[in-house]
Amino acid sequence: MVTTRLRFLDAARGATMLLVLLSHFGYVYFRAPEYDDWKRALVRIGMVATPTFVMLSGILIGVLHQRCRAGFAQVQTKLIDRGLFLVLIGHAVITLAMQP
């Protein structure tokens, strides 16, 4: 079976997700003062995730544009729709979940 997926991009996305997971895990799980060293270490390791995620997003938009030139307007509309949903609805849900 021939696949058109770029596996190195999938691997980079997975590694970025792992870094985000480490950062959040360290921040939430190690709350006691005696675990501050562990918390700081995991959060510092995870700080690489944000710029990596932003770079991958830009690279993926370029790859999508290159591969789907004719139908990129549809891809662009779908991405804008997802982004607006996350910013508006997702942010509201997270804000409600964080209320005491």
N, C-alpha and C positions, 0 to 999 in steps of 0.2 A: 504494500500500500504506500503510495506517495503522498506525503503531507507537505503543505505549503507553510507550515508553522516555522518560525525561526526559534529554534530551541534555546539559543543563547539568550534571547530576550526573555523567554519563559524562566530560564534559570536565574537571570538577573532579577526578575520580578519576585521569584520565590525567595532569593537571598534578602531582598529588601523587606519582604514581609516578615522573615525571620528576625531581622534586626529590629523592626517595629515591635514584634512580639517580645523580644528580650527587653527592650526599653520599658514597655508598659508593664511587663511582669515584674521587673525590678522596682519600678515605682509603686506598684500596688501591693505586691507580696511582702516586701521587706520594709515594713513600717516601723518596727521596733528600733530604738536607738542603737542597740548592739549590732544591728545589721546594716548600719549606714555605709560601711565600706563596700559591701556587696551591692547595695542599692546604687551608690555612686558609680561603681564599675559597670554595672549593666546599663545604666542610663547613658553613660558616656559611650559605651559601645554602640548603643542604639541611636546616638545622635548622627551617625553616618546615614541613617535611613532617610531622613527628610530630603537632603540634597540629592541623594541617589534616586529617590522617588520622583522628584521634579525633573531630573535629567532624563529618566526613563520615559516619563510622560511626553516630553518633547521629542525624544527619539521615536517613540511609537506613533506620534502624530505624523512625523515625517515619513515613516515607513508606510503608514496607512495612505498617505497622500500619493506616495510613489506607486503603491500596488493598486489603488482604486481611483485612478485619476478621473475616469469618466463618471463614476458614482460617488465622488468625494463629497459632494454637496449633501447627499443623504447621510453619509458618515458624520459629517460636520454637524448636521441637525441633530442626529442621535446623541453625539457627545455633548452638545449644548444642553439638550433636554436632560441628560443624566446629571450634568453639572448643576443645573438649576434645581433639580429635585434634591440633590444632596445638600446644596446650600440652604434651600428654603425649608423643605420638609425634614430632612435629616437633622439639620441644626436645631429645629424646633423640638424634635423628639429627644435629642440628646439633652437639650436644656431642661425639658420636663423630667427626664430620667435622673438628672443630677439634683433635683429639688429634694430637700430633706423630708 
